[in-house]
């Protein structure tokens, strides 16, 4: 490795005082993306990374080529049925983006192009489509496009009969719209200056956006609002969501000029979710039910006092989702950390769909029609490629429709998957999902990558990733730490990893690392950690607490300056996150957040080698958080280990667009890991 001096940004002390406590941030000035000095610093860090990893250029290229070579170049999804058509997504050789097509369900019907994203993306360095929604009469398409990676979409319209785009353009949206039954009215949500979706508008085709009528304004900054349709298509719903509370308004799709009616008014810590089924609404609610229960109500009396229980609360089963069909109700339940699909027939008879593996991910997908016995499912595990099934809910027959093809061959029996349990400092048992080569010997010498997230009640399920084979085939093991803050083990799992219990998330992850070492899967000299966004916060906290456990760490778009961000309500997402992290304007929360915030707790100690990534236009974790963190780490750390910052100057939170280019960053990450593990060749 070369030993050029790393970039050293200037220090401009910026003092922030609250609750009688003053923090000094020497790198606060980096939060101005319009400042040429800021861009120059980010570019210097990118150049430094390329210098330090210069010897890995061929490895990065090989990894990238290897990853994309596994992807079937010419590919297509399993068609799904919607309103008289079969819809399908196709990819052609060498193309980054999909081509959406459909075929009328009748003999001899020709395939029609809905939207070829490759053509639209050709003029942009970044291009992302939002939701594609076809009008009830099948003649018009509305879709969102983002060309900056800030998740601010322009809605565009296409005439599917002529293939021409309409002149209507709706700016500043979240990327989706809902058609009313008249085929000329759409409803959509706009983002405000903090990027919060706060207003719902009604647009009539052929009119300017300035003429659009505001239907609803979500005035509470802790909530965001969206508009969508019931699966039945009968109702248009406006939903308002905060971390711990929800509220809905409903309108029949045949009455686009009518007034939305409140379903059930919001109340603190009450979350409910609704869908329409025949002559009733189904309501999934945590009202007096921590793990949620299922209720029903009539189409007219929707307030909670009229709800009737269908399935009661169960302390050991989380009711995660409900999908309504005409003759069936499909539940997604989480039992012992694993998602299960439960089918309830109109008769009341119910059953679960069984799968052989003990750790997997399964969920309903592309079920667009109500009047059907067929349930479309997606299934995967750490060693099972993405698989599409059709399940006959009447005969209980599971039919394989497609399994992701790994080009070049792949044998799942070459790998072993398992579920382990680590013990947290407070005695809690923490699940770990792992996959590793079957020839791996448990002698504490194998390199292992431990991944974690642990926030927002978001569960990280074990799923297949063909690019991960580039590590597994080189002798790496991979593990997911199902730490508190997620919802893998029920709602209590989430509640015990947030607010004033947030540190459980970090100590759980450390316990998982120690367990892998104790069980001789790996050692501190060969154990690596990775997390992104709130998982990047996890990485920052863990290396402050136990840097000696890890050889290297990858922190992707990391949320590391928690105190400053949560005090700045002009930053996107901040106000809606008080129920997750706490409001630092309250001293108790300020003190607690400050005690773990990675940026505030950088110490003069040795740190593992680190790769930190970000995007200049990130709308969720602003680029300056990782940039400031790296600058401070450079000043404080007492080791000579690698510390690298990569900023994608063209993209945001999700990285590069397209199905191939994103793997350039994955190749960088894997080359970094393989270099530190001392193994850059395939076994």
N, C-alpha and C positions, 0 to 999 in steps of 0.2 A: 504493500500500500504506500502511496505517496504521503508525505507529511507536510503539505501546504498548510499555512495558517488558516483557520476557519474565519469566516466573516465575523466582524466585531462591530455591531451596530452601535451608534452613539447612545449615550445615556442622558436622558432628559428627565430628571426627577419630577414626578407628578404625585402630589399628595392627595389622599382621599380620607376624609375624617367622618366617622359616624359612631354613635354610641360612645364618644370619648376616646375612640381608638383611631389612630392614624396609620394608614398603610402607604408606603412609597413605592410607586411603580415606575422604574427607570425606562421602561420600554412602551409606555402607554401611547407614545407618539406613533407607533406602528399601525394604529387603527384608522389611518387615513389612506384609503386605496388610491386616492387621487394625487397623493404626494409622490413625485418622481423618486425621492430618496427611498420611500418604502418599496416601490417596484424594483429599484436598483438593489436593495438588500435581498429581496426574495430571489432575484435573478442570480445574485452572488452565491446564495445558498444552493441554488440548483447547480451552478457551475462547480461549487465545492464538492457536492455529491458526486458529480460526474468524474471529478479528479480522483476522489477517494475510491470510487468503484471502477476506475478505469480498466483494471485487469479483469473485470467481470463482464465486459461488453459482449464478448462472444457467448458467455453463459446466458446472459439476459436474452440475447438473440435466439439462442437454442431453446431456452425455456418458452419464449413467446411462440416460436415456430411449432414447438412440441404441443403447446396448449391449443393453438388454433387448428393444428392438424387432427386433433381428436374430435373437432366439431364437424358434424356432417355439413358440408358446404351447401349442397342442395337438399333442402329439408322442408317439411311441412307438418303442421299440427293435425291432430285428429279433428275432422269437421264437427261442428256442433249446430244443432237445429235452432232457428229463431224465426218465427213469423213467416213460415213458408219457404225459407231459404236455408241452405247449409253454408255456414261461414268457416273460413279457413285462413290460416296464416302461413305464408310461404317465404322461404329464403332461397336465393339463387347463388351459385358459386361466385365467391369474391365480393358479394354485396354485404354491406354492413347492416342494412336495415330491412325490415320485413315488407312484404307486399301482401296487403289484405284483400282477399277475394271472396266471392260467394257464388253459389249456383242455385237457381230456382229448383225446388223439389218437384220436378216433373220429367218425364222421359224426354231425352234429347236436348235438355236445356244446356246452353253454353255457359261457361264460366265467365263471370263479370269481375272487373277490377273495381274494388272499393277505394283503396288508397295505396299507392306505391310510395312508401316513405323515402326510398332511395333517391327519387327525383327531387322531392322537396328538400332533402338534406344536402344535396350536392353543392349548394351555394353557401353552406355554413360550416364552421369548424366544430360547432356543437349543434345537435338537433335532437329534440325529444318530443314525441307526440304524447298528448294527454289521452283521455278516454275517447274512443270512437263510438258514436251513438247514431243509429239509423232511425229515421222518423217512422212513426207507426204505419204509414202507407208505403214504406220501403223505398221512397224516392229520393230522400235527402240525407246527407251525412253532416254531422257537426263533430269537429275534433279540435283539440288544443295543440298549439305548437310553442315550444320554448327554444329559442336560439341562443340563450345566454347562460343557461344552467342556474338561474335564480328561482326556478319553479314559478315564474310568472308567465302565464300562457296567454296567447292570443287565440280566441276561438274563430275558426274559419268554417265555411259551409261549402259543400260540394253537391251539385246536382248529379245523382247517380244515373240518370237517364241520358244526359248529354255529356257527362264527364267534365263539365265546366265548373269552375269555382264561382260562387256568388260574390257580390261586392261587399256583403256584410262582413265586418271584422270587429270583434269585441275584445278590447284590450284589458290587461290587468287582471285576468281571471285565474282560477285554480286549475283550469284545463279540462273541465267537463261541463256538460249542459244537459238539460232534461227537456224532452219534447212533450208538449201538451198533445191531446188527442186530435187537435185541429191541423197538425202538421205545418203550422206556420208560427207558432209561439214556442219560445224556449225560455227556460229559467236558468240562471247561472249565478255563481258567487264571485265577488271581486275581492282582491286583497287591498288592505289599507297601507299606509306608509310604513308600518312595522311588518308588512307581509302577512298579517293576520286576515283570513277570510272573514269579513265583518258585515258584508251587505249582500243581499239577494236581489237580483233585478229580473224583470220580465222584458224580453225582447221580441218584437214582431218582425219577421223577415221583410226586408225591403226598406226598413227605416234605419236611421242613424243611431249609433249608440247613445248619443246625447238625448235622444227621445225616450230611452228606456226608463221604465217606471221602477222605482225602488219599492220592493215588496216587503222587505224586512231588514232592519238594522239591528245587529247584535251589539248593544252598547257596552256590555260588560267586557272589559279587556281580558278577563280570565277565560272567556269562551271564544271559540271560533264557530263558524256556521257554514253548512254546505246544503245543497239541494240535490235530491235524488228521487228515484221512483221505486215504488214497491215492486216486488218480483211479479206480481200479478199484472202490473201496468195500470191498475185502476186508480192509484193514488200518487200524487206528487207530495213529497215530504221535505220539509225544512228541518234540519237537525242542528241543534246547538250543543256543543260539547266542551267541557272542561275536563281536567284530570279526574274529577270525582263527581261530576254531575252532568246530566243530559236533559234535553227538552226537545219536543217535536211539535210541529204544526203540520196539518194535513189539508189537502185540497184534491177533489176529484179531478182527474186529468181531462175530463170532458168539459170542465168549467174554468178555463185558464184566466178568465177575467174576474173570478170570484175571490172571496176572502179566505185565507188560510185559517183553520180553526186549531186552537191549542188542544193538544192531546192530553197531556198531564203537565201541570206547571212544575218548574224546576224546584228542587229543594236540596239543601246541602247534603252531600255524600249519597245522593240517590242517583244511581245510573240505571237507565232502562233503555231497551232497544225494541223496536216494533217491526212487524211485517203483517201484511194482509193475507188472510187465507179464507176464501169462500165468504161466509157470513160473519166472520169474526176477525179481530186483530189478535195476534200472538204477541205477548210481551215478555221479554227476558229481563228480569229485574233483580236488583240486590236489596230490595225493600225487605227488611227483616230477614235477609238471606245473604250472608257474606259471600258464598260461592254461587249465588244467583239461583233463581227458581223460574219456572215457566208459568205464566198466567194467560188468561184470555179475557176478552171483553167484546161487547157488541160493537157494531160499526157506528153507533150514535152515542152511546154512553161510555166515553173513553177515560174518564178520570179514575184515579186509583181506587176510589171507594167502590167502583163497579167491577174491579178486576176479580176474577175467580181463579183459584189455583188449579193448574193442570199437573205440574210436577213440583213437589215440594223441595225445600232446601236439603242438601246432603253435605255434611261436614267434610266428607272424604272425596267428593266428586265436584269438580268445577264445571258448571254449564257454560261452555265457551261460545257457542253459536247456535243459531236456529235457522233452518231454511225450510220454507213452506212450499208444499206441493198440493195439488187439489185433493189427493187421497192419502197423502203421507206427510208426516212432519219429520224432518231429519235434524238430529241433534249432534253437535260436536261436543263431546265431554272429555275432560282430562282426568284420567285415573292413574294414580301412582306416577305422575309425570308424563304419561304418554297419551296422546290424543286418540280417542275412540269415536267411531261413527255408530250412532244408534238410530234405528228406523222405527217409527211408531205409525202403524196403519190407522185408518179412520175407525176401524173396529176397536182400537185400543191395544191390539196385539203388538208387541215390540220385540226387537232383537238387535244384537250388535254384529258388525261385520268383523270377522276374525282374520288376522294376518299372522304369519309364522314368526316374524322377527320380534324380539323383545324390546327393541328401541327403533322407532321409525316416525315418519311424519305422513299423515294422510288428511286430506281435506276435500270437500266438494268444490268443483270448478266448472264453469261454463254451463250451468244449469239454467237455461234461459226460459224454459217453458214450464207451465204449471201442470198441464194435463198430460202427464206421462208417468210410467212406472219405472223409467230408467234414471238412475242417478249417476252422473259423471264424477269420477274421483281421480285425484292425483295422489300418487304414493311414491315415497322415496325413503332411503335410509343412508347411513354413512357409506355403505358399500353397494346399495341397490340404485341403479340409475333411475332418473325420473320416469315414472310409469303411469300411463293413463288407462283407467279401467272404466267400463260401463257395468253398473250393478243393477240387476233386475230386482226391484224391491218386493215384487210379488213372489217370484220363483226363488229368490235369494241366490241367483247365479251371478258369479263375478266373471266378466269377460275381458280379457286383455285386448286393448285396442292399439296400444303402442308403448314401446319402451325406448327411451333415449339410446341411440346408437353411439357407442364410443368408437370412432374410426380408428382402425389399426388393431382392434381387438381388446377385449377386457374380460377378465375372469374374476368374478367376485369371490370365488373360493381361494384366491391368492391372499385374501385379507380376512382379518378377524375383527368382529365388532363385539362390544361388551358394554355393560352398565356397571360402573363402580360407585362406591359411596365413601366420601371423605367425612371426617368428623370436624365440625367447626368448633371454635373455642368455647361456645356455650352449649356444646353437646349435640347440636342439630346435625342430622345426616344430610350431606349435600351430594346429589347425584352427579355423576360424570359419565358422558357418553364418549366412547373411544373407538378408534379404528387403527389398525396397524398391520404391517406385513406379517403373514403367518409364520415366517421364519425368524421373526424378532425374538431374541433371547432376553429374558428378564434378568439382565446382569447390571442394570443401571448405566448402560453405555449408549443406548439408542437416543438419537435426537427426537424430541417431542415438541409439538406446537400446541399450547393450551389457549383456547379461545374463550372469551367471556363478554357478556354485555351487562345484564342485571339492572335494568331500569324500566320505568313506565309500564310495568306488568307485561312486558314483551317477552314471550317465551322463545328461546332459541332451540328449535327442534333439530334432531340429527338428520341432515339431508346430504344427498350426493352432490359432488362438485367435481367434474372431470378434470379441471385444472389442478385440483388437489393431488391427483395421481402423480404429478411431477415431484411432489415431496414423498409420497408413500412409496413410489417405485425406487426412490433413492434411500430408503431405509427409515424415513421419518414415521413417527406415529402422530396422530391428530386427536385432540380431545376437546370436548365442549364442557365447560363448568356451568352447571345449571344452578347458578347462585341466586340468593335472595335478591329481590328487586324485580326479578322476572315473575312469571305466574305459573311456572311448570308444576308446582305442587299445590296449586290452589291460591285463592285470593290472599290468604294469610301470608303466603310466601312473598307476595308483592308488598303487603303492608309492613312486613318486618325487614324490608330492604329499602326504605324511603324515609324522607324527612329526618327525624331525630334517631332513626335506626339505620341510616345509610351506611354506616361503617361496617355493618354486617356483610354488605356486598363485597367489600374489600377483603375482610378476614375470611370469608367463605372461599374466595378465589385463592388466597394464600394457602388455605387448608387443602384445597384440591391440588395445588402444586406440590405441597409437602407429601400428599398421599401418593402421587405418581412416583415421587422419589423414593418414598418408604417401601413401595411395592416393587421397586427395582425396574420399573419401566424405563426410567431415565435418571439423570442426575442434574444437579444445579449447573454443571458444566455443559450440559446438552439440552436444557429445558428453555424453551422460548415461549413468549406470551404475545397475544395479539388481541386488540379490541378497537372498535371504531365508534366515533361520536360519543355517546354516553359510555360506551365501552372504552373509549380513549381516556375518559375521566378515570375509569377503573384502572387502566394501565398507569396513569400518572400517580394515583393514590398508592397503588401496590408497589411501585418502585421506590416511593418515599419510605414505605413501611418495611419492605423486605427486598431490597435490591440484590442481595446475595443469592436469591433463589433462581435467578434467571441469567442466562448467557446473553440473551438479546430480546428486545421488545419492539414490536411494531404498533405504533399508535396512529390510527387513521382518523383524520378530521376530528381530533380529540377536543372535548369540552373540558378545558383545564383551568380556566380562570373564573371559577364559579361565583365567587363573591362579587367581583366587578360586573359580570354579566347580569347577575340576578338583581343588582342595584340599578341597572340601566334599562328602564322600561321602554326606551326608544329602539332597543335591539329586538329583531324579530323573535317571537316565541316567549320572551321573558315573562310577561304577565300571566300567560297561561300555564306557567311552570311552577307557580308558588306552591301548589298542592303536591308537587313532586319533590322539590328541594327545600321548600320553606321560603318565607319572605325575609331576607336579611335586614329589612328595615325594622324587624322585631329582633331585639337583642339576643334572645335565646337562639334563634335560627342563625343570626349573624355569627355568633361565637362558634356554633357547631359546624357550619359550613366552612368557616375560616380554618377550623382545626383539621380539615381533610382536603380542602381545595388544593390540587396539585401545584398550581403556580405559587400559592402563598406558603407552601411547605417544602419547597426545594431546599435541600440542606447541603452543607459542605461534607460530602461523602462520595464514595465510589458508586457509580451507577452502571447498569449493564449497557452494552452497545444498543443504540436506538436508531430506528428509522421512523420519522414523523412525517405524515403526509397531510396535505390540505389543498383546497381549491380557492382561488382568488375570489370567485363569485359565490362562495358557499352562503346559502340563505339560512342555514340552521346553526352551524358552528362557524362563526366568523373567522376568517383566515388568520387574524391577528392573535387569536388565542394560542394556537400552536407556534406561531412565529415568535411571540414574546416568551413563551415557555422554553423554546430551544435556546433563545438568547440568554435567558437566566440560567438554564442548565449549564451552558458553556462557561459562565462565570463562576458557578459554584462547584461543579463536579471536580473530584480530586483524582480522577483516573485518566487514562489515555485511550479509553474505548471510543469506538465510533459514535458520533452523534450527527445525524444527517437530517436535513429538512428538505422535503420535496414539495414544491407548490406547483400545481397545474394551473397555469395562468389563463387557461381558457374555460375552466369548468368550475362546478360547485360541489355540493355535498355528495353527490352520487358518482363523481368522477367522469371519465370520458364516456361519450355516447357511442352507440354502435355495438355490434356483437363481437368484434375482434379487437378494436383499439383499447378497450378496457383492460385487456390482458397484458398490455405493455406495463401497466403499473403492477399487476400481479406478478409479472416476470421480475420486476425490480425487487419486489418484496421477497420473493422466493430466492432470488440470487443472493440477497442480503443474508437470509437464513442459512442457505447452503454454504456460503463463504464462512460464516461464523462457526458452523458445524464442522467445517474442515472437510467437506465432502461435496464435490461438484460434479461427480460422474455417476451415471446410472449403475446400479448393481447388475 
